[in-house]
Amino acid sequence: MFDLVITRVLITKLTLTIEDTVIDSAKKYARQKGKSLCDIVENYLKSILQ
């Protein structure tokens, strides 16, 4: 017998005020890693909240 588990993940948009140079560098970093800037920020936040 199998149990079905459904998990809902809510996604919320967030507006941040960050220096242009920081954003440019972060976008470059994300491109080099093959990830979106959103993924980089989300993973960083998850890592510091654990």
C-alpha atoms as a printed R data frame, in Angstrom:
   type eleno elety resid chain resno      x      y       z
1  ATOM     1    CA   MET     A     1  0.000  0.000   0.000
2  ATOM     2    CA   PHE     A     2  1.227  3.506  -0.804
3  ATOM     3    CA   ASP     A     3  0.589  6.715   1.088
4  ATOM     4    CA   LEU     A     4  0.069  9.825  -0.976
5  ATOM     5    CA   VAL     A     5  1.635 12.950   0.494
6  ATOM     6    CA   ILE     A     6  0.912 16.285  -1.137
7  ATOM     7    CA   THR     A     7  2.941 19.278  -0.079
8  ATOM     8    CA   ARG     A     8  1.991 22.776  -1.112
9  ATOM     9    CA   VAL     A     9  4.729 25.359  -1.391
10 ATOM    10    CA   LEU     A    10  3.650 28.970  -1.409
11 ATOM    11    CA   ILE     A    11  5.861 31.370  -3.314
12 ATOM    12    CA   THR     A    12  5.935 35.069  -2.456
13 ATOM    13    CA   LYS     A    13  7.544 37.885  -4.417
14 ATOM    14    CA   LEU     A    14  9.983 40.047  -2.474
15 ATOM    15    CA   THR     A    15 11.385 43.460  -3.330
16 ATOM    16    CA   LEU     A    16 14.863 44.284  -2.017
17 ATOM    17    CA   THR     A    17 16.893 47.472  -2.258
18 ATOM    18    CA   ILE     A    18 20.488 46.525  -3.081
19 ATOM    19    CA   GLU     A    19 23.401 48.495  -4.562
20 ATOM    20    CA   ASP     A    20 23.669 48.175  -8.348
21 ATOM    21    CA   THR     A    21 27.236 46.891  -8.162
22 ATOM    22    CA   VAL     A    22 26.194 44.117  -5.782
23 ATOM    23    CA   ILE     A    23 23.321 43.099  -8.050
24 ATOM    24    CA   ASP     A    24 25.562 43.082 -11.132
25 ATOM    25    CA   SER     A    25 28.149 40.913  -9.379
26 ATOM    26    CA   ALA     A    26 25.484 38.582  -8.006
27 ATOM    27    CA   LYS     A    27 23.920 38.150 -11.459
28 ATOM    28    CA   LYS     A    28 27.339 37.336 -12.922
29 ATOM    29    CA   TYR     A    29 27.963 34.810 -10.136
30 ATOM    30    CA   ALA     A    30 24.556 33.203 -10.726
31 ATOM    31    CA   ARG     A    31 25.196 32.919 -14.493
32 ATOM    32    CA   GLN     A    32 28.570 31.281 -13.838
33 ATOM    33    CA   LYS     A    33 26.869 28.744 -11.570
34 ATOM    34    CA   GLY     A    34 24.063 28.128 -14.079
35 ATOM    35    CA   LYS     A    35 21.427 29.278 -11.601
36 ATOM    36    CA   SER     A    36 19.019 32.169 -11.305
37 ATOM    37    CA   LEU     A    37 19.686 34.961  -8.862
38 ATOM    38    CA   CYS     A    38 16.455 33.994  -7.101
39 ATOM    39    CA   ASP     A    39 17.812 30.457  -6.591
40 ATOM    40    CA   ILE     A    40 21.087 31.809  -5.188
41 ATOM    41    CA   VAL     A    41 19.308 34.132  -2.736
42 ATOM    42    CA   GLU     A    42 16.767 31.502  -1.673
43 ATOM    43    CA   ASN     A    43 19.440 28.856  -1.072
44 ATOM    44    CA   TYR     A    44 21.557 31.329   0.893
45 ATOM    45    CA   LEU     A    45 18.626 32.266   3.104
46 ATOM    46    CA   LYS     A    46 17.794 28.610   3.682
47 ATOM    47    CA   SER     A    47 21.411 27.893   4.648
48 ATOM    48    CA   ILE     A    48 21.558 30.617   7.298
49 ATOM    49    CA   LEU     A    49 18.169 29.709   8.747
50 ATOM    50    CA   GLN     A    50 18.976 26.065   9.416
